[in-house]
Amino acid sequence: MHIQKLSQLLKISTKQIESTITLLDEGNTLPFIARYRKEVTGELDEEQLRAIQEGIGRLRALDERRETILKAISEQGKLTDELTKKINTADTLTLLEDIYLPYKKKKQTRAEKARQKGLEPLANFILTQPKRADDLQSLAMPYLNEEVTSTDLAWAGARDIVAEMISEHADVRGPLRESAQKFAVVTTTKIKTAEDPKGTYQLYYDFSQRVDRLRPHQILAINRGESEKILRVKVEIAQRDWLRAVARVFLPRRQSPLFSQLDMAIQDSAQRLLLPAIERDVRRTLSGESETHAIQIFANNLRGLLTQPPLSDRVVLGLDPAFRTGCKVAIIDETGQVIDTAAVYPHQPQKKWREALQTLQTLIKKHRVTLITIGNGTASRETEKLVAELITQLNNPDLHYLIVNEAGASVYSASPLAREELPELDVTLRGAVSIARRVQDPLAELVKIDPKAIGVGLYQHDVNQRELARTLDGVVESVVNQVGVDVNSASPALLTYVAGIGPSLAERIVKHRDENGRFTSRTALNSVKGLGAKAFEQAAGFLRIREGDNWLDESAIHPESYAIARKIIKKVGLKPDMDIPRREETIKALKPAVVAQELGAGEPTVRDIFSQLVRPGRDPREDVPAPILRSDILSMDDLAEGLRLKGTVTNVVDFGAFVDIGVKKNGLLHRSQWPDGQPPQVGDVIEIVILNIEKERGRIGLGLEN
């Protein structure tokens, strides 16, 4: 049944879903399944596999909740065949909880107190709406006792019970919630006594919008304004909508003497119980959907950042800018090793501009630095002026600079990993090292930082932190395995994300490497304590052995396919020392389908082997345009409408993409300028045109160059 549901929902065949679920249940990881089990899944990509994994997880959790509810109602002796059927056919958690609500143990409500006073039969009498009945006083007399001392109190208690029954009825809540999620109106007003000095929430001081027209960033902004006690938020549901939902189940009959009792109970239920509950549900749904959207934006941005091409084979000078405490300097060699550090104080309050220039010139000449990286935090643009002047003075055409995202550098600096990697350096200098290393291999450096601290999202502190962490970890895992990892140089942080490894096994691999020297083959990994057959199966294809015993170990070909790869190599006479054009020419002559049939292998596997034999272990990041290296600085005064430039996308949010064009302020490429409505990715180098400039407000409007 679950397979059928997922097939309809995801538009994927039942066979593919069933095969994927089996693989997941056997303990296989998503990257492994996506890369090495294409024949089994019908070549589903990682995104589709993740959707199946999440979908089956939700459905199984729903089943568990269903069993818990059935057991709880059964223990109360209230489980009927009809109720069992309703529970078993409920296909969402919301509907399931609606059905369970009347049976759920709750605090002492007004209705519960009335039931304890014996007023439930009177409440049921109100619900029957009889055409004839004795006068109200006579009807209530039998229910008087020490606690219920008057007929008015009896009727009031009975109405409390009816009001709760109305508010908890699944056939009232469900349709009303569905209606409210389309037609209710969210209104916000500023709390009179609240202070909003920067006018952050000015748009929402007197705001009104239908629920289904609200955008995710508006919802998150409203939520934050409310939590900061600046905004008052209400969800307004039209009377006709809630009356219609109630009347479908509880219809007062005007000819009944108990009409007014039910009518009063309905009004009380709506204002006191039903509408507040639906408002909470609507707000919860809006927030949940907006948070999911924001998390996805963060995930997309993080993927873009992690897949930036490495600028290897360079000596890099990293600058961590600051005013009062000075700019920290770290120089790393081509392998990322720290070879020198310093601190300069060009800005306020010291203003040692000339001394800073002299120090940096000496370091650059001494270590033959070809690239300077500047963190984009406090004092970054002021430090950029220093670097631009420095490059002009040195007159070195090979020296350039780059402003890099320094988010998370301070988090890394104070981490146990940084203390272990750079024990001899002060915490402030470690940040400069991280800023330098981020261009040599962005992925290897950024995996050392909690993904949430990288800061390329929208309202990341306002969303579900557990879900954010889970999603971002999934992105890091995906990128790490897509790129592959050199097992002889990788840090434990990087190895942790390799399929099948995890933190403890990553530490063991590095310890084994430190104690026994570099690994010369993939099979040598089997000597690592705790690395069993399953872990080896999952991880081996993503681990690279450069210049080892077997040149196939450099590739993404899994050891389980080496036999097939060798047969192909022998068939075409491929040799490790062949250049890429000759390899391409040799492999091009083969037809994957024919070779697969000859060798009894799957065609997707054969295609992957072909691509790896041409370029073993190719880094997919090589296909991404390199970042823009600069040697001079621009200012707002250098810009003019119609000017054409290249820029780097630094962040993508709901309403547009922010682009670094080399001035102090990033420009905004509004979503209306996106081609076909598709957003660019963080790190993309794009050609843009200046549409408008607001110098006073520091705003730059951008369009795409056609």
C-alpha positions as CSV (number, residue, x, y, z in Angstrom):
1,M,0.0,0.0,0.0
2,H,2.8,2.4,0.9
3,I,4.6,1.6,-2.4
4,Q,1.5,2.4,-4.4
5,K,1.0,5.7,-2.5
6,L,4.6,6.8,-3.0
7,S,4.4,5.8,-6.7
8,Q,1.4,8.1,-7.2
9,L,2.9,10.9,-5.2
10,L,6.4,10.9,-6.7
11,K,5.5,9.7,-10.2
12,I,8.0,6.9,-9.9
13,S,7.2,3.2,-10.8
14,T,6.3,0.8,-8.0
15,K,9.2,-1.5,-9.0
16,Q,11.7,1.3,-8.6
17,I,10.3,2.4,-5.2
18,E,10.1,-1.2,-4.0
19,S,13.8,-1.8,-5.0
20,T,14.9,1.4,-3.4
21,I,13.1,0.7,-0.1
22,T,14.7,-2.8,0.0
23,L,18.2,-1.3,-0.6
24,L,17.6,1.3,2.2
25,D,16.3,-1.4,4.6
26,E,19.5,-3.4,3.9
27,G,21.5,-0.5,5.3
28,N,22.8,1.0,2.1
29,T,23.5,4.8,2.0
30,L,21.9,7.2,-0.5
31,P,25.2,8.1,-2.3
32,F,26.0,4.4,-2.7
33,I,22.6,3.5,-4.1
34,A,22.6,6.5,-6.4
35,R,26.1,5.8,-7.8
36,Y,26.5,2.0,-7.7
37,R,23.0,0.5,-7.8
38,K,21.6,2.2,-10.9
39,E,20.5,-1.1,-12.4
40,V,18.5,-1.9,-9.4
41,T,16.7,1.5,-9.0
42,G,16.3,2.2,-12.7
43,E,18.9,5.1,-12.5
44,L,17.0,7.1,-10.0
45,D,19.0,10.2,-9.0
46,E,19.9,11.2,-5.4
47,E,17.0,13.6,-5.1
48,Q,14.5,11.0,-6.1
49,L,16.0,8.5,-3.7
50,R,15.9,11.0,-0.9
51,A,12.2,11.6,-1.6
52,I,11.5,7.9,-1.4
53,Q,13.5,7.6,1.9
54,E,11.6,10.5,3.4
55,G,8.3,9.4,2.1
56,I,8.5,5.8,3.5
57,G,9.8,7.3,6.7
58,R,6.7,9.5,7.0
59,L,4.3,6.6,6.2
60,R,5.9,4.3,8.7
61,A,5.8,6.9,11.3
62,L,2.1,7.4,10.5
63,D,1.6,3.6,10.9
64,E,3.3,3.7,14.3
65,R,1.1,6.6,15.5
66,R,-2.0,4.8,14.1
67,E,-1.2,1.7,16.2
68,T,-0.6,3.9,19.3
69,I,-4.0,5.6,18.9
70,L,-5.9,2.3,18.3
71,K,-4.4,0.9,21.4
72,A,-5.2,4.0,23.5
73,I,-8.8,4.1,22.4
74,S,-9.2,0.4,22.9
75,E,-7.9,0.6,26.4
76,Q,-10.7,3.2,27.1
77,G,-13.3,0.6,25.8
78,K,-14.5,3.1,23.1
79,L,-13.1,1.5,20.0
80,T,-15.9,0.6,17.5
81,D,-15.7,-1.0,14.1
82,E,-16.6,2.3,12.5
83,L,-13.9,4.2,14.4
84,T,-11.3,1.6,13.6
85,K,-12.1,2.0,9.9
86,K,-11.8,5.7,10.2
87,I,-8.4,5.5,11.9
88,N,-7.1,2.9,9.4
89,T,-8.1,4.9,6.4
90,A,-6.7,8.3,7.7
91,D,-4.0,9.1,5.3
92,T,-2.4,12.1,7.0
93,L,-1.2,12.7,10.5
94,T,-3.4,15.8,10.9
95,L,-6.5,13.8,10.1
96,L,-5.4,11.0,12.4
97,E,-4.9,13.5,15.3
98,D,-8.3,15.1,14.5
99,I,-10.0,11.7,14.9
100,Y,-8.1,11.0,18.1
101,L,-8.7,14.4,19.7
102,P,-12.0,13.6,21.5
103,Y,-10.4,10.5,23.1
104,K,-7.1,12.2,24.0
105,K,-6.4,12.6,27.7
106,K,-6.3,16.3,28.5
107,K,-6.2,18.7,31.4
108,Q,-9.3,19.6,33.4
109,T,-11.3,21.6,30.8
110,R,-14.6,23.2,31.5
111,A,-16.2,20.3,29.6
112,E,-14.4,17.7,31.6
113,K,-15.5,19.3,34.9
114,A,-19.1,19.3,33.6
115,R,-18.9,15.6,32.7
116,Q,-17.7,14.8,36.2
117,K,-20.8,16.6,37.5
118,G,-23.0,14.2,35.5
119,L,-24.1,16.7,32.8
120,E,-23.1,14.7,29.7
121,P,-26.7,13.3,29.2
122,L,-28.0,16.8,29.2
123,A,-25.4,17.8,26.6
124,N,-26.4,14.9,24.4
125,F,-30.0,16.1,24.7
126,I,-29.0,19.5,23.3
127,L,-27.4,17.8,20.4
128,T,-30.6,15.8,19.5
129,Q,-32.5,19.1,19.0
130,P,-35.9,17.5,19.7
131,K,-39.0,19.1,18.2
132,R,-40.9,18.9,21.5
133,A,-39.6,18.9,25.1
134,D,-40.6,20.0,28.5
135,D,-39.6,23.5,29.6
136,L,-35.8,24.0,30.1
137,Q,-36.1,24.2,33.9
138,S,-37.9,20.9,34.1
139,L,-35.4,19.2,31.8
140,A,-32.4,20.4,33.9
141,M,-33.9,19.6,37.4
142,P,-32.8,15.9,37.5
143,Y,-29.2,17.1,37.1
144,L,-29.1,19.3,40.1
145,N,-26.8,18.2,43.0
146,E,-24.3,19.7,45.5
147,E,-22.1,21.0,42.7
148,V,-24.8,22.0,40.2
149,T,-27.1,24.1,42.4
150,S,-29.2,25.7,39.7
151,T,-30.7,24.9,36.3
152,D,-28.7,27.8,34.7
153,L,-25.5,26.1,35.9
154,A,-26.7,22.8,34.5
155,W,-27.4,24.2,31.1
156,A,-24.1,26.2,31.2
157,G,-22.2,23.0,32.0
158,A,-24.0,21.1,29.3
159,R,-23.2,23.8,26.7
160,D,-19.5,23.5,27.7
161,I,-19.5,19.8,26.8
162,V,-21.3,20.5,23.5
163,A,-18.8,23.4,22.7
164,E,-15.9,21.0,23.2
165,M,-17.5,18.3,21.2
166,I,-18.0,20.7,18.3
167,S,-14.4,22.0,18.4
168,E,-13.0,18.5,18.5
169,H,-15.1,16.9,15.8
170,A,-12.9,15.8,12.9
171,D,-15.6,16.6,10.3
172,V,-15.7,20.2,11.6
173,R,-12.0,20.8,12.1
174,G,-10.9,19.2,8.8
175,P,-13.1,21.2,6.4
176,L,-12.7,24.4,8.3
177,R,-8.9,24.1,8.4
178,E,-8.8,23.4,4.7
179,S,-11.0,26.5,4.0
180,A,-8.9,28.7,6.4
181,Q,-5.7,27.7,4.7
182,K,-7.1,29.2,1.5
183,F,-9.4,32.0,2.5
184,A,-8.4,33.2,5.9
185,V,-6.6,36.6,6.2
186,V,-3.5,37.2,8.2
187,T,-3.3,40.7,9.6
188,T,-0.4,42.3,11.5
189,T,-0.2,45.5,13.4
190,K,2.6,47.2,15.3
191,I,2.4,47.0,19.1
192,K,2.2,50.6,20.1
193,T,4.8,50.4,22.9
194,A,7.2,48.4,20.8
195,E,10.5,49.9,19.5
196,D,11.7,49.2,16.0
197,P,14.5,51.7,15.6
198,K,15.7,50.5,12.2
199,G,12.2,50.1,10.8
200,T,12.9,46.4,10.2
201,Y,9.2,45.5,10.3
202,Q,7.8,48.7,8.8
203,L,6.2,46.7,6.0
204,Y,4.1,44.9,8.5
205,Y,2.9,47.7,10.8
206,D,-0.5,47.6,9.1
207,F,-0.5,44.5,6.9
208,S,-3.2,42.3,5.6
209,Q,-3.0,39.4,3.1
210,R,-4.9,36.2,2.3
211,V,-3.2,33.1,3.6
212,D,-2.7,31.5,0.2
213,R,-1.1,34.6,-1.2
214,L,1.6,35.0,1.5
215,R,5.1,34.3,0.5
216,P,7.5,32.3,2.7
217,H,9.8,35.2,3.5
218,Q,6.8,37.3,4.6
219,I,5.7,34.6,7.0
220,L,9.1,34.2,8.5
221,A,9.5,38.0,8.9
222,I,6.1,38.2,10.6
223,N,7.0,35.3,12.9
224,R,10.2,37.0,13.9
225,G,8.5,40.3,14.4
226,E,6.0,38.6,16.7
227,S,8.7,36.8,18.7
228,E,10.5,40.1,19.1
229,K,7.3,41.6,20.5
230,I,7.1,44.2,17.8
231,L,4.1,42.8,15.8
232,R,0.7,41.5,16.8
233,V,-0.5,38.8,14.5
234,K,-4.1,37.5,13.9
235,V,-5.6,35.0,11.5
236,E,-9.2,36.2,10.6
237,I,-11.6,33.5,9.5
238,A,-14.9,34.8,8.0
239,Q,-18.0,33.9,10.1
240,R,-19.7,32.4,7.1
241,D,-16.8,29.9,6.7
242,W,-16.8,28.6,10.2
243,L,-20.6,28.6,10.5
244,R,-20.8,26.5,7.3
245,A,-18.2,24.0,8.6
246,V,-20.1,23.6,12.0
247,A,-23.6,23.5,10.4
248,R,-22.6,20.5,8.3
249,V,-22.4,18.4,11.5
250,F,-24.2,20.4,14.2
251,L,-27.3,22.1,12.7
252,P,-29.5,24.0,15.2
253,R,-33.2,23.5,14.4
254,R,-35.2,26.7,15.0
255,Q,-38.4,24.7,15.8
256,S,-36.6,23.0,18.7
257,P,-37.0,24.4,22.2
258,L,-33.2,23.6,22.6
259,F,-32.3,25.7,19.5
260,S,-30.9,28.6,21.6
261,Q,-28.8,26.2,23.8
262,L,-27.0,24.7,20.7
263,D,-26.7,28.1,19.1
264,M,-25.0,29.5,22.3
265,A,-22.8,26.4,22.5
266,I,-21.7,26.9,18.8
267,Q,-20.9,30.6,19.4
268,D,-18.9,29.8,22.5
269,S,-17.1,26.9,20.8
270,A,-16.1,29.0,17.9
271,Q,-14.7,32.0,19.8
272,R,-13.2,30.1,22.8
273,L,-12.0,26.8,21.2
274,L,-12.5,26.2,17.5
275,L,-11.2,29.4,15.9
276,P,-8.1,29.7,18.2
277,A,-7.3,26.0,17.4
278,I,-7.7,26.5,13.7
279,E,-5.6,29.7,13.9
280,R,-2.9,27.8,15.6
281,D,-3.1,25.1,12.9
282,V,-3.0,27.6,10.1
283,R,0.0,29.4,11.6
284,R,1.8,26.1,12.2
285,T,1.2,25.0,8.6
286,L,2.3,28.3,7.2
287,S,5.4,28.3,9.4
288,G,6.2,24.7,8.6
289,E,5.9,25.2,4.8
290,S,7.9,28.5,5.0
291,E,10.6,26.9,7.1
292,T,10.9,24.0,4.6
293,H,11.2,26.5,1.8
294,A,13.9,28.5,3.7
295,I,15.8,25.3,4.5
296,Q,15.7,24.3,0.8
297,I,17.1,27.7,-0.1
298,F,19.8,27.3,2.4
299,A,20.6,23.8,1.1
300,N,20.8,25.0,-2.5
301,N,23.1,27.9,-1.5
302,L,25.3,25.6,0.5
303,R,25.6,23.1,-2.4
304,G,26.7,26.0,-4.6
305,L,29.3,27.1,-2.1
306,L,30.6,23.6,-1.6
307,T,31.0,22.9,-5.3
308,Q,33.1,25.9,-6.0
309,P,36.2,25.0,-8.0
310,P,39.5,24.7,-5.9
311,L,42.3,27.1,-6.8
312,S,45.1,24.7,-6.1
313,D,48.8,25.0,-6.7
314,R,48.9,28.5,-5.3
315,V,50.6,30.1,-2.3
316,V,47.8,32.0,-0.6
317,L,47.9,34.9,1.9
318,G,44.7,34.9,4.0
319,L,43.6,38.1,5.7
320,D,41.1,38.1,8.5
321,P,40.1,41.8,8.7
322,A,39.3,43.8,11.8
323,F,39.6,47.4,13.1
324,R,40.7,47.6,16.7
325,T,42.4,44.2,17.0
326,G,44.1,44.4,13.6
327,C,44.1,42.2,10.5
328,K,45.4,38.7,11.1
329,V,47.6,37.3,8.3
330,A,48.3,33.6,7.5
331,I,50.3,32.3,4.5
332,I,49.8,28.7,3.3
333,D,51.7,26.8,0.7
334,E,50.3,24.8,-2.2
335,T,49.3,21.9,0.1
336,G,47.5,24.1,2.7
337,Q,50.3,24.0,5.3
338,V,50.9,27.2,7.3
339,I,54.3,28.7,6.5
340,D,54.0,32.1,8.1
341,T,51.7,34.3,10.2
342,A,51.6,38.0,11.2
343,A,49.2,40.8,12.2
344,V,48.9,44.3,10.7
345,Y,47.1,47.4,12.0
346,P,46.2,49.6,9.0
347,H,42.8,50.8,10.3
348,Q,41.4,52.8,13.3
349,P,42.5,53.3,16.0
350,Q,46.1,52.4,15.2
351,K,46.1,53.6,11.5
352,K,49.5,52.0,10.7
353,W,48.8,51.9,6.9
354,R,52.4,52.2,5.7
355,E,53.7,49.7,8.1
356,A,51.0,47.2,7.1
357,L,51.9,47.7,3.4
358,Q,55.5,47.1,4.2
359,T,54.9,43.9,6.2
360,L,52.6,42.5,3.5
361,Q,55.1,43.3,0.7
362,T,57.9,41.5,2.6
363,L,55.7,38.4,3.2
364,I,54.5,38.3,-0.4
365,K,58.0,38.5,-1.9
366,K,59.5,36.1,0.7
367,H,56.9,33.3,0.0
368,R,56.1,34.1,-3.6
369,V,52.4,34.6,-2.9
370,T,50.1,34.8,-6.0
371,L,46.7,35.1,-4.3
372,I,45.4,37.1,-1.4
373,T,42.1,36.2,0.2
374,I,40.1,38.7,2.3
375,G,37.4,37.6,4.7
376,N,34.1,39.4,3.9
377,G,33.3,40.5,7.5
378,T,34.0,43.7,9.5
379,A,36.6,46.0,7.8
380,S,36.7,43.8,4.6
381,R,36.2,46.6,2.1
382,E,38.7,48.9,4.0
383,T,41.2,46.0,3.9
384,E,40.4,45.6,0.2
385,K,41.6,49.1,-0.4
386,L,44.9,48.2,1.3
387,V,45.3,45.1,-0.8
388,A,44.5,47.0,-4.1
389,E,47.2,49.6,-3.2
390,L,49.6,46.8,-2.3
391,I,49.2,45.1,-5.7
392,T,49.6,48.4,-7.5
393,Q,52.9,49.1,-5.6
394,L,54.2,45.6,-6.3
395,N,53.3,45.8,-10.0
396,N,53.1,42.0,-10.1
397,P,50.7,40.8,-12.9
398,D,50.5,37.3,-11.3
399,L,49.2,38.7,-7.9
400,H,45.4,39.0,-7.4
401,Y,43.0,39.1,-4.6
402,L,39.6,37.5,-3.8
403,I,37.0,38.3,-1.2
404,V,35.7,35.1,0.4
405,N,32.8,34.2,2.6
406,E,34.3,34.1,6.1
407,A,31.1,32.8,7.8
408,G,32.0,30.1,10.3
409,A,35.7,31.0,10.5
410,S,35.4,32.0,14.1
411,V,33.4,28.9,14.9
412,Y,36.2,26.7,13.3
413,S,38.9,28.7,15.1
414,A,37.6,27.8,18.5
415,S,36.7,24.2,17.7
416,P,38.6,21.1,19.0
417,L,39.4,20.3,15.4
418,A,41.2,23.6,14.9
419,R,43.1,23.1,18.1
420,E,44.2,19.7,16.9
421,E,45.1,20.9,13.4
422,L,46.8,24.2,14.4
423,P,47.9,23.8,18.1
424,E,50.7,26.3,17.8
425,L,48.5,29.1,16.5
426,D,46.4,31.6,18.5
427,V,42.7,31.3,17.9
428,T,42.6,34.6,16.0
429,L,45.2,33.4,13.5
430,R,43.3,30.2,12.8
431,G,40.6,32.2,11.2
432,A,43.0,33.7,8.7
433,V,44.2,30.1,7.9
434,S,40.7,29.0,7.3
435,I,40.1,32.1,5.0
436,A,43.2,31.2,3.0
437,R,42.4,27.5,2.7
438,R,38.8,28.2,1.5
439,V,40.0,29.0,-2.0
440,Q,42.5,26.1,-2.2
441,D,39.8,23.6,-1.6
442,P,36.5,25.1,-0.4
443,L,34.9,21.7,0.3
444,A,37.7,20.3,2.4
445,E,37.8,23.4,4.5
446,L,34.0,24.1,4.9
447,V,33.2,20.6,6.0
448,K,35.1,21.4,9.2
449,I,32.4,23.9,10.1
450,D,28.8,23.2,11.3
451,P,26.8,23.8,8.0
452,K,24.4,26.1,9.9
453,A,27.3,28.5,10.7
454,I,28.2,29.0,7.0
455,G,25.4,31.5,6.7
456,V,24.1,31.4,3.1
457,G,20.4,31.2,4.0
458,L,17.3,33.1,4.8
459,Y,16.1,33.3,8.4
460,Q,18.2,30.3,9.3
461,H,17.9,30.9,13.0
462,D,14.1,30.9,12.8
463,V,13.6,27.5,11.3
464,N,13.4,24.0,12.8
465,Q,17.1,23.6,13.7
466,R,16.9,19.8,13.8
467,E,15.5,19.7,10.3
468,L,17.9,22.3,9.1
469,A,20.9,20.3,10.4
470,R,19.6,17.1,8.9
471,T,19.1,18.7,5.4
472,L,22.4,20.5,5.4
473,D,24.3,17.4,6.5
474,G,22.6,15.6,3.6
475,V,23.9,18.3,1.2
476,V,27.4,18.0,2.5
477,E,27.3,14.2,2.3
478,S,26.0,14.4,-1.3
479,V,28.7,16.9,-2.4
480,V,31.6,15.1,-0.6
481,N,30.7,11.8,-2.3
482,Q,30.0,13.4,-5.6
483,V,33.6,14.9,-5.6
484,G,35.4,12.0,-3.9
485,V,38.0,12.1,-1.2
486,D,41.7,11.4,-1.2
487,V,42.0,9.0,1.7
488,N,45.7,9.9,2.2
489,S,45.2,13.6,2.7
490,A,41.6,14.0,4.0
491,S,40.9,15.3,7.4
492,P,38.6,13.4,9.8
493,A,35.9,16.1,9.2
494,L,36.0,15.3,5.4
495,L,36.1,11.5,5.8
496,T,33.1,11.6,8.2
497,Y,30.8,12.5,5.3
498,V,31.9,9.6,3.1
499,A,29.2,7.1,2.7
500,G,29.4,4.3,5.3
501,I,32.1,5.9,7.4
502,G,31.0,8.4,10.1
503,P,33.0,10.2,12.8
504,S,34.5,7.3,14.8
505,L,35.6,5.4,11.7
506,A,37.0,8.6,10.2
507,E,39.2,9.0,13.3
508,R,40.4,5.4,13.1
509,I,41.3,5.8,9.4
510,V,43.4,8.9,10.1
511,K,45.0,7.2,13.1
512,H,45.9,4.1,11.1
513,R,47.3,6.4,8.4
514,D,49.4,8.3,10.9
515,E,50.7,5.1,12.5
516,N,51.3,3.0,9.4
517,G,51.9,5.5,6.6
518,R,49.8,6.2,3.5
519,F,47.3,3.7,2.0
520,T,48.7,2.2,-1.2
521,S,45.4,0.6,-2.3
522,R,41.7,0.5,-1.5
523,T,41.9,-3.0,-0.2
524,A,44.4,-1.8,2.4
525,L,41.5,0.0,4.1
526,N,40.3,-3.4,5.3
527,S,43.2,-3.4,7.8
528,V,41.6,-0.4,9.6
529,K,40.1,-1.5,12.9
530,G,36.3,-1.4,12.8
531,L,36.0,-1.0,9.0
532,G,33.9,-4.0,8.1
533,A,32.7,-5.4,4.9
534,K,29.5,-3.3,4.8
535,A,31.4,0.0,5.5
536,F,34.0,-0.9,2.8
537,E,31.3,-1.7,0.3
538,Q,29.6,1.7,0.9
539,A,32.8,3.8,1.1
540,A,35.3,2.3,-1.3
541,G,34.1,3.9,-4.5
542,F,34.2,7.4,-3.0
543,L,37.7,7.1,-1.6
544,R,40.7,7.8,-3.9
545,I,44.2,6.4,-3.7
546,R,46.5,8.7,-5.7
547,E,49.7,7.1,-7.1
548,G,48.9,3.7,-5.5
549,D,49.4,0.1,-6.5
550,N,46.3,0.1,-8.8
551,W,45.5,3.0,-11.0
552,L,41.8,2.1,-10.9
553,D,41.9,3.1,-7.2
554,E,42.2,6.7,-8.4
555,S,38.8,6.5,-10.1
556,A,35.2,6.4,-9.0
557,I,34.9,2.8,-10.3
558,H,33.8,0.6,-7.4
559,P,36.2,-2.4,-6.6
560,E,33.2,-4.7,-7.2
561,S,33.4,-3.6,-10.9
562,Y,37.1,-3.9,-11.3
563,A,36.8,-7.2,-13.2
564,I,34.5,-5.6,-15.7
565,A,36.8,-2.5,-16.0
566,R,39.8,-4.8,-16.6
567,K,38.0,-6.6,-19.4
568,I,37.2,-3.3,-21.1
569,I,40.8,-2.1,-20.6
570,K,42.1,-5.3,-22.2
571,K,39.5,-5.1,-25.0
572,V,40.6,-1.7,-26.2
573,G,44.3,-1.7,-25.1
574,L,43.9,1.2,-22.7
575,K,47.1,2.2,-20.8
576,P,47.4,4.4,-17.7
577,D,49.9,6.7,-19.4
578,M,47.6,7.5,-22.4
579,D,46.6,11.1,-22.7
580,I,43.0,12.1,-22.4
581,P,42.3,12.7,-26.1
582,R,43.6,9.2,-27.0
583,R,41.5,7.7,-24.2
584,E,38.4,9.5,-25.4
585,E,39.1,8.3,-28.9
586,T,39.6,4.8,-27.8
587,I,36.5,4.6,-25.6
588,K,34.3,6.5,-28.1
589,A,34.5,3.5,-30.4
590,L,32.7,1.3,-27.9
591,K,28.9,1.1,-27.6
592,P,27.9,0.7,-23.9
593,A,24.8,-1.5,-24.6
594,V,26.9,-3.9,-26.7
595,V,29.7,-4.1,-24.2
596,A,27.3,-4.5,-21.3
597,Q,25.7,-7.5,-23.1
598,E,29.0,-9.0,-23.9
599,L,30.3,-8.8,-20.3
600,G,27.0,-9.6,-18.6
601,A,27.0,-6.2,-16.9
602,G,24.5,-3.4,-16.5
603,E,24.6,-0.7,-19.1
604,P,24.6,2.2,-16.5
605,T,27.6,0.7,-14.8
606,V,29.4,0.3,-18.1
607,R,28.7,3.9,-19.0
608,D,30.1,5.1,-15.7
609,I,33.2,2.9,-16.2
610,F,33.8,4.4,-19.6
611,S,33.7,8.0,-18.3
612,Q,36.1,7.1,-15.5
613,L,38.5,5.3,-17.8
614,V,38.8,8.5,-19.8
615,R,39.4,10.8,-16.8
616,P,39.9,8.7,-13.6
617,G,38.6,10.4,-10.5
618,R,37.6,13.6,-12.4
619,D,36.6,16.3,-10.0
620,P,33.2,17.6,-11.1
621,R,34.1,21.0,-9.7
622,E,36.5,21.5,-12.6
623,D,33.5,22.2,-14.8
624,V,32.4,25.2,-12.8
625,P,33.8,28.7,-13.8
626,A,36.6,29.8,-11.6
627,P,36.0,32.7,-9.2
628,I,36.7,36.2,-10.4
629,L,40.2,37.3,-9.3
630,R,40.7,41.1,-8.9
631,S,43.7,43.3,-8.8
632,D,42.0,46.7,-8.4
633,I,39.0,48.0,-6.5
634,L,35.7,49.6,-7.6
635,S,33.6,52.0,-5.7
636,M,29.9,53.1,-6.1
637,D,31.3,56.2,-8.0
638,D,32.7,54.0,-10.7
639,L,29.3,52.5,-11.5
640,A,26.8,53.8,-14.0
641,E,23.5,52.6,-15.3
642,G,24.1,50.4,-18.3
643,L,27.6,49.4,-17.2
644,R,28.3,45.7,-17.9
645,L,30.3,43.6,-15.4
646,K,31.0,40.1,-14.2
647,G,29.8,39.3,-10.7
648,T,29.8,36.3,-8.3
649,V,26.5,35.2,-6.7
650,T,26.9,35.3,-2.9
651,N,23.4,34.5,-1.7
652,V,20.1,33.5,-3.2
653,V,16.8,34.2,-1.4
654,D,13.1,34.3,-2.2
655,F,13.1,37.7,-3.8
656,G,16.4,37.7,-5.7
657,A,20.1,36.9,-5.8
658,F,22.8,39.0,-4.2
659,V,25.8,39.5,-6.5
660,D,29.3,40.7,-5.6
661,I,30.4,43.0,-8.3
662,G,33.5,44.3,-6.5
663,V,32.1,47.3,-4.7
664,K,31.2,47.6,-1.0
665,K,27.6,46.7,-1.4
666,N,26.3,43.6,-3.2
667,G,23.9,44.2,-6.1
668,L,20.5,42.6,-6.2
669,L,19.4,40.6,-9.2
670,H,15.6,40.6,-8.6
671,R,13.7,37.4,-9.2
672,S,11.9,39.1,-12.1
673,Q,15.3,39.2,-13.9
674,W,16.0,35.5,-13.5
675,P,15.9,33.7,-16.9
676,D,12.8,31.4,-17.0
677,G,12.3,32.2,-13.3
678,Q,15.2,29.9,-12.5
679,P,17.6,31.2,-9.8
680,P,21.3,31.2,-10.2
681,Q,23.5,29.2,-7.7
682,V,25.7,30.6,-5.0
683,G,29.2,30.9,-6.5
684,D,28.0,31.3,-10.1
685,V,30.0,33.8,-12.1
686,I,27.4,35.7,-14.2
687,E,27.5,38.7,-16.6
688,I,25.3,41.5,-15.4
689,V,24.2,45.0,-16.3
690,I,23.7,47.8,-13.8
691,L,20.0,48.8,-14.0
692,N,19.8,51.4,-11.2
693,I,21.9,52.9,-8.4
694,E,20.7,54.4,-5.2
695,K,23.9,55.7,-3.6
696,E,22.2,57.2,-0.6
697,R,20.7,53.9,0.4
698,G,23.6,51.8,-0.9
699,R,21.4,49.9,-3.3
700,I,22.3,48.5,-6.7
701,G,19.7,47.0,-9.1
702,L,21.1,44.4,-11.6
703,G,19.9,42.7,-14.7
704,L,21.3,39.8,-16.7
705,E,23.5,40.6,-19.7
706,N,21.8,39.2,-22.8
